[in-house]
Amino acid sequence: MIALMMSEKKLGPKVYGLFESGQIQKYYQHRCFRVDEQKDPKLVQELAQKLARIHSTVVPIKKDSKWMFSFFDNSYSDANKRFDLKSLYEECNCETLKTHDLIQELEWLKETIIKVDSPVTFTHIDFRGSNIMVTENDGIVICDFEYSCNGYRGYDFGTIFVEWGKKFGETTKLGQGFVDDSSISPFIEAYIEESVKIFGKEFTSDERNSFEHIMREVKVFSLAAFMFVILFSIRLNESFITEMPFDKKMQ
């Protein structure tokens, strides 16, 4: 259903057919949305506009703004059952995890997410460069909506900006600074402008849709995106991609 809705709105891949165990979609010759694309003002504007349109979509599925908290708690619990985490941190020389209590960090993050009061909308959930196709003739096409749900819209902001300015695979590399406000601003401005076109001027009457509030969402949910990667990684005991060799110290 979601794939078909995104296809009809020209936000996701064109769907040619649906059947019980899958779907047939158009093939796109494309490149992923990486550092070079982030530097292109027209592409940044188009991406922001399409995210605004995704967030404006009404999808008849349950609202689950707390899915993220369940993922955090369940992932930590799984990791704790599989490994002696303190020994694991020592073995892999995880300096930050050795000096910080991950449970306390999780509780602080959950409280901060609640306080920022991000609106609950239809969200992509995995809104990162690998799932954003820059095509030759169809503009930007966003793919992989299988995890999409009605949740905090801020998570989509955080997921894309946590990798902004970084090469593929360097999102969690030490010494990589966070993108500055001047690089985030054009995206937010285009997002608000497109949202006003969709909802009218009443969109800006909600303080949560102000430039300042969305900027806070970007920063808070970038932390959430980092935490997602951390918890996903520490619970792994084998590769989730068969072609990729598994090395715990490299996760």
C-alpha positions as CSV (number, residue, x, y, z in Angstrom):
1,M,0.0,0.0,0.0
2,I,2.7,2.5,1.0
3,A,4.8,1.8,-2.1
4,L,1.8,2.3,-4.3
5,M,0.9,5.6,-2.6
6,M,4.5,6.9,-3.0
7,S,4.5,5.8,-6.6
8,E,1.2,7.7,-7.3
9,K,2.6,10.8,-5.6
10,K,5.8,10.5,-7.7
11,L,7.9,10.3,-4.5
12,G,9.0,6.7,-4.7
13,P,9.7,4.2,-7.5
14,K,7.0,3.7,-10.1
15,V,5.1,0.6,-9.3
16,Y,4.1,-1.5,-12.4
17,G,2.5,-4.4,-10.5
18,L,1.7,-5.9,-7.1
19,F,1.4,-9.6,-6.3
20,E,1.2,-11.6,-3.1
21,S,4.9,-11.9,-2.4
22,G,6.2,-8.7,-3.8
23,Q,6.0,-5.9,-6.4
24,I,7.4,-4.9,-9.8
25,Q,9.0,-1.4,-9.8
26,K,10.7,0.7,-12.4
27,Y,14.5,0.4,-12.7
28,Y,16.3,3.7,-12.4
29,Q,19.8,4.5,-13.5
30,H,21.0,6.7,-10.6
31,R,23.6,7.8,-8.2
32,C,23.1,8.0,-4.5
33,F,22.7,11.3,-2.6
34,R,26.2,11.8,-1.2
35,V,28.5,14.7,-0.5
36,D,28.6,16.1,-4.1
37,E,24.8,16.1,-4.2
38,Q,24.6,17.8,-0.8
39,K,26.6,20.7,-2.4
40,D,24.0,21.2,-5.2
41,P,21.4,23.8,-4.1
42,K,18.8,22.6,-6.6
43,L,19.1,19.0,-5.4
44,V,18.9,20.0,-1.7
45,Q,15.8,22.1,-2.4
46,E,14.2,19.2,-4.3
47,L,15.0,16.7,-1.5
48,A,13.5,19.0,1.1
49,Q,10.4,19.5,-0.9
50,K,9.9,15.8,-1.4
51,L,10.4,15.1,2.3
52,A,7.8,17.8,3.1
53,R,5.4,15.9,0.7
54,I,6.2,12.6,2.4
55,H,5.5,14.1,5.8
56,S,2.2,15.5,4.6
57,T,0.9,12.2,3.3
58,V,-1.9,10.6,5.3
59,V,-1.4,6.9,5.5
60,P,-4.0,4.7,7.3
61,I,-1.7,3.0,9.7
62,K,-1.4,3.3,13.4
63,K,0.6,6.1,15.0
64,D,3.6,4.8,16.8
65,S,5.9,7.7,17.9
66,K,7.5,5.5,20.5
67,W,8.8,2.8,18.1
68,M,12.2,4.2,18.5
69,F,12.2,3.8,22.3
70,S,11.2,0.2,22.0
71,F,14.0,-0.4,19.5
72,F,16.5,1.2,21.9
73,D,15.4,-0.8,24.9
74,N,15.0,-4.1,23.0
75,S,18.4,-3.7,21.2
76,Y,20.2,-3.0,24.5
77,S,18.5,-5.9,26.2
78,D,19.5,-8.3,23.3
79,A,23.1,-7.1,23.3
80,N,23.3,-7.5,27.1
81,K,22.0,-11.1,26.8
82,R,24.5,-12.0,24.1
83,F,27.6,-10.4,25.4
84,D,29.4,-9.2,28.6
85,L,29.2,-5.6,27.4
86,K,31.9,-4.3,29.6
87,S,34.3,-7.0,28.4
88,L,33.2,-6.3,24.8
89,Y,34.0,-2.6,25.2
90,E,37.4,-3.4,26.5
91,E,38.2,-5.9,23.8
92,C,37.1,-3.5,21.0
93,N,38.7,-0.5,22.8
94,C,35.4,1.4,22.8
95,E,36.7,4.5,24.6
96,T,33.4,6.4,24.8
97,L,31.4,3.3,25.8
98,K,34.0,2.5,28.5
99,T,33.6,5.9,30.1
100,H,29.8,6.5,29.7
101,D,26.8,4.6,31.1
102,L,24.8,3.7,28.0
103,I,21.6,3.2,30.0
104,Q,21.9,6.7,31.4
105,E,22.6,8.1,27.9
106,L,19.6,6.3,26.6
107,E,17.3,7.7,29.3
108,W,18.6,11.2,28.7
109,L,18.1,10.9,25.0
110,K,14.5,9.6,25.4
111,E,13.6,12.5,27.7
112,T,15.2,15.0,25.3
113,I,13.3,13.6,22.3
114,I,10.0,13.9,24.2
115,K,10.8,17.5,25.2
116,V,11.6,18.6,21.7
117,D,8.0,17.7,20.8
118,S,8.5,16.7,17.1
119,P,5.2,16.4,15.3
120,V,4.0,12.9,14.5
121,T,3.7,12.4,10.7
122,F,4.2,9.7,8.2
123,T,7.9,9.2,8.1
124,H,10.4,7.3,6.0
125,I,12.5,6.2,8.9
126,D,15.6,5.3,6.9
127,F,16.0,8.6,5.1
128,R,19.7,8.5,4.1
129,G,21.8,8.9,1.0
130,S,21.6,5.2,0.1
131,N,17.9,5.4,-0.2
132,I,17.8,8.6,-2.2
133,M,18.3,8.1,-5.9
134,V,19.4,11.0,-8.1
135,T,18.2,10.0,-11.5
136,E,18.9,11.2,-15.0
137,N,15.3,12.0,-16.1
138,D,13.0,11.6,-13.0
139,G,14.7,13.9,-10.5
140,I,15.1,12.6,-7.0
141,V,13.3,9.3,-6.3
142,I,13.2,8.0,-2.7
143,C,13.2,4.2,-2.2
144,D,12.9,1.6,0.6
145,F,9.7,2.6,2.4
146,E,9.3,-0.8,4.0
147,Y,10.1,0.5,7.5
148,S,8.0,3.7,7.1
149,C,5.4,4.5,9.8
150,N,3.6,7.3,11.6
151,G,6.3,8.6,13.9
152,Y,8.4,11.6,14.9
153,R,9.2,13.5,11.7
154,G,12.4,14.7,13.3
155,Y,13.9,11.2,12.8
156,D,14.0,11.8,9.1
157,F,15.8,15.1,9.6
158,G,18.3,13.4,11.9
159,T,19.0,10.4,9.6
160,I,19.9,12.5,6.6
161,F,21.9,15.2,8.5
162,V,23.9,12.8,10.6
163,E,25.7,11.8,7.4
164,W,25.8,15.3,5.8
165,G,29.3,16.3,4.7
166,K,30.7,12.8,5.2
167,K,31.7,10.2,2.7
168,F,29.8,6.9,2.6
169,G,30.7,4.7,5.6
170,E,32.2,7.6,7.7
171,T,29.0,8.5,9.6
172,T,30.4,7.3,12.9
173,K,34.1,7.9,12.3
174,L,35.8,9.7,15.1
175,G,36.9,13.2,14.5
176,Q,34.1,13.9,12.0
177,G,32.4,17.1,13.0
178,F,28.6,17.7,12.8
179,V,27.3,19.8,9.9
180,D,27.1,23.5,10.6
181,D,23.8,25.5,10.7
182,S,24.6,27.3,7.5
183,S,24.5,24.0,5.6
184,I,21.3,22.9,7.3
185,S,19.4,26.2,6.8
186,P,18.6,26.0,3.0
187,F,17.1,22.5,3.5
188,I,14.8,23.8,6.4
189,E,13.8,26.9,4.5
190,A,12.8,24.8,1.4
191,Y,11.0,22.3,3.7
192,I,8.9,25.1,5.3
193,E,8.2,26.8,2.0
194,E,6.9,23.5,0.5
195,S,4.9,22.7,3.6
196,V,3.2,26.1,3.4
197,K,2.2,25.3,-0.3
198,I,0.7,22.1,0.9
199,F,-1.1,23.2,4.1
200,G,-1.4,27.0,3.6
201,K,-0.2,29.7,6.0
202,E,-1.7,27.8,9.0
203,F,1.4,25.6,8.8
204,T,3.5,28.4,10.3
205,S,1.0,29.1,13.0
206,D,2.3,26.0,14.9
207,E,5.5,27.0,16.7
208,R,6.8,23.5,16.1
209,N,7.0,24.3,12.4
210,S,9.2,27.3,12.9
211,F,12.7,27.4,11.5
212,E,14.2,27.4,15.0
213,H,12.2,24.4,16.1
214,I,13.0,22.3,13.1
215,M,16.7,23.1,13.6
216,R,16.4,21.7,17.1
217,E,14.7,18.6,15.7
218,V,17.6,18.1,13.3
219,K,20.2,18.2,16.1
220,V,18.3,16.1,18.7
221,F,17.3,13.4,16.2
222,S,20.8,13.3,14.8
223,L,21.8,12.0,18.2
224,A,18.9,9.5,17.9
225,A,20.3,8.3,14.5
226,F,23.7,7.9,16.1
227,M,22.2,5.9,18.9
228,F,20.4,3.7,16.5
229,V,23.7,2.8,14.8
230,I,25.4,2.1,18.1
231,L,22.7,-0.2,19.4
232,F,22.2,-2.0,16.1
233,S,26.0,-2.6,16.0
234,I,26.6,-3.9,19.6
235,R,23.9,-6.5,19.4
236,L,25.3,-8.0,16.2
237,N,26.9,-11.4,16.3
238,E,27.0,-12.1,12.6
239,S,26.9,-10.1,9.4
240,F,23.5,-9.0,8.3
241,I,24.9,-8.9,4.7
242,T,26.1,-12.3,3.5
243,E,28.8,-10.8,1.2
244,M,30.3,-8.6,4.0
245,P,32.7,-10.4,6.4
246,F,31.9,-9.9,10.1
247,D,34.4,-8.4,12.4
248,K,33.1,-7.3,15.8
249,K,35.9,-4.8,16.2
250,M,35.0,-3.1,12.9
251,Q,31.3,-2.6,13.7
